Amino acid sequence: MTESESVSLSSLTTLVVEANPHWQKVIKTCLHGAGLRDVTVVAEIDAKMGHLLKKANLIFIECHLGEGQTGFALVKKIRSLSDEDMAGTPIIMMSEITTRENIIAAIRAGCNEFMEKPISPARLLDRIRLVTEHPRENIKLDGYFGPDRRRGIDSDYQDDERREQSAD
């Protein structure tokens, strides 16, 4: 990692929403190992914690938060905020359960990336780089707000259903 990358990573304000105390420690240790310094870890987000969302510029959320709460619902709640800067904060979903259904639910909720546990500083760094160095544009479409689900535009794609490219 170059010095400029480490300065960039150390300037990120990161929020982790993880209910399991063991995983809270592991994730915080891994994030520190990857170069992030301003890391806040909470078991849940309630209405009184809006200030945490406001200052975060990167969010990690566990898929299953326990007691009937899901990370998917929390992502949808964040994506529906009226403040589009907060609503557009990059979100990385984490889970030990990486079924196709969970991954699709995370994408539909508006997550930028999905990450399987167990995690390591190197894998965290890869995901962080994806969302910070290669961000996908946030779009608002038919009840969805979040990153464009397409990772790239295939200029050779030909089909009657192809959307027109904007001129700007």
C-alpha positions in Angstrom: 0.0 0.0 0.0 1.4 3.4 -0.9 1.6 6.3 1.5 -1.1 8.2 -0.4 -3.5 5.2 -0.2 -2.9 4.9 3.5 -3.7 8.7 4.0 -6.8 8.2 1.9 -7.9 5.2 3.9 -7.1 6.8 7.2 -9.4 9.7 6.3 -12.4 7.4 5.9 -15.0 7.6 8.6 -16.4 4.0 8.8 -19.5 2.7 10.5 -19.9 -1.0 11.2 -23.3 -2.4 12.2 -22.7 -5.9 13.6 -24.7 -7.5 16.4 -22.2 -10.2 17.3 -19.6 -9.0 19.8 -16.9 -11.4 18.5 -17.4 -10.2 14.9 -17.4 -6.6 16.1 -13.8 -7.1 17.4 -12.6 -9.0 14.4 -14.0 -6.5 11.9 -12.7 -3.5 13.8 -9.2 -5.2 14.1 -9.2 -6.0 10.3 -10.3 -2.4 9.4 -7.5 -1.0 11.5 -5.1 -3.5 9.9 -6.2 -2.3 6.5 -5.4 1.3 7.5 -8.7 2.7 8.6 -8.6 4.7 11.8 -12.0 6.3 12.4 -14.1 3.2 12.9 -17.4 3.1 14.9 -18.9 -0.3 15.7 -22.5 -0.6 16.9 -24.9 -3.5 17.3 -27.9 -1.6 15.8 -28.9 1.8 14.5 -31.8 3.6 16.0 -33.3 7.0 15.4 -30.9 8.6 18.0 -27.9 7.5 15.9 -28.5 9.6 12.8 -25.3 11.5 13.6 -23.3 8.3 13.0 -24.8 7.9 9.5 -24.3 11.6 8.8 -20.5 11.5 9.4 -19.9 8.0 7.9 -18.5 7.8 4.4 -18.3 4.0 4.4 -20.7 1.6 6.0 -20.4 -2.2 6.7 -23.6 -4.0 7.7 -24.1 -7.5 8.8 -26.8 -9.3 6.8 -28.6 -10.8 9.9 -28.6 -8.4 12.9 -30.8 -10.6 15.1 -34.1 -10.1 17.0 -36.0 -9.8 13.7 -33.7 -7.1 12.3 -32.0 -7.5 9.0 -29.2 -5.7 7.3 -31.4 -5.6 4.2 -34.0 -3.5 5.9 -31.4 -1.2 7.3 -29.8 -0.7 3.9 -33.3 0.1 2.4 -33.8 2.6 5.2 -30.5 4.3 4.6 -31.1 4.4 0.8 -34.5 6.0 1.4 -33.2 9.0 3.4 -34.0 12.4 2.0 -30.4 13.5 2.2 -29.0 11.9 -0.9 -25.4 12.3 0.3 -26.2 10.1 3.3 -28.4 7.8 1.2 -25.6 7.4 -1.3 -22.9 6.4 1.2 -21.2 3.2 0.0 -22.5 0.1 1.9 -20.7 -3.3 2.0 -22.9 -6.1 3.3 -21.2 -9.0 5.2 -22.5 -12.4 6.1 -21.4 -15.9 7.0 -24.4 -17.1 4.9 -23.7 -16.4 1.3 -26.7 -18.0 -0.4 -27.8 -16.7 -3.8 -30.9 -15.3 -2.1 -28.9 -13.2 0.4 -26.7 -11.8 -2.3 -29.7 -10.9 -4.5 -31.5 -9.4 -1.5 -28.4 -7.3 -0.8 -28.2 -6.1 -4.4 -31.9 -5.2 -4.4 -31.6 -3.4 -1.1 -28.9 -1.2 -2.6 -25.6 -2.5 -1.3 -22.5 -1.6 -3.2 -20.7 -4.9 -2.4 -21.3 -8.2 -0.6 -18.6 -9.9 1.4 -18.4 -13.4 2.9 -17.2 -14.0 6.4 -14.6 -14.9 7.7 -12.9 -11.7 6.6 -9.3 -10.6 6.5 -7.7 -7.1 6.2 -6.7 -7.9 2.6 -10.2 -8.9 1.6 -11.7 -5.8 3.3 -9.1 -3.7 1.6 -10.2 -5.1 -1.8 -13.8 -4.3 -1.2 -13.0 -0.8 0.1 -10.9 -0.1 -3.0 -13.8 -1.3 -5.2 -16.2 1.2 -3.6 -13.8 4.1 -3.2 -11.6 3.8 -6.3 -14.2 2.5 -8.7 -17.5 3.8 -7.4 -20.6 3.0 -9.4 -23.0 5.9 -10.0 -26.1 6.0 -7.7 -29.3 5.8 -9.6 -33.0 6.4 -8.6 -35.4 4.2 -10.5 -38.8 2.7 -9.8 -38.5 2.6 -6.0 -34.8 1.8 -6.0 -32.0 4.1 -4.9 -28.4 2.8 -4.9 -25.5 1.9 -7.0 -26.1 1.1 -10.6 -26.2 -2.7 -10.7 -24.4 -2.9 -13.9 -20.6 -3.0 -13.4 -19.9 -1.8 -16.9 -21.5 -0.8 -20.1 -21.1 -3.2 -23.0 -21.0 -1.0 -26.1 -21.4 -4.0 -28.4 -24.7 -5.1 -26.8 -27.5 -5.0 -29.3 -31.1 -5.6 -28.4 -34.5 -4.0 -28.7 -34.6 -3.6 -25.0 -31.3 -1.6 -24.8 -31.7 1.8 -23.1 -30.6 4.9 -24.8 -27.3 6.4 -23.6 -27.6 9.9 -22.2 -25.7 12.6 -24.1 -24.2 14.2 -21.0 
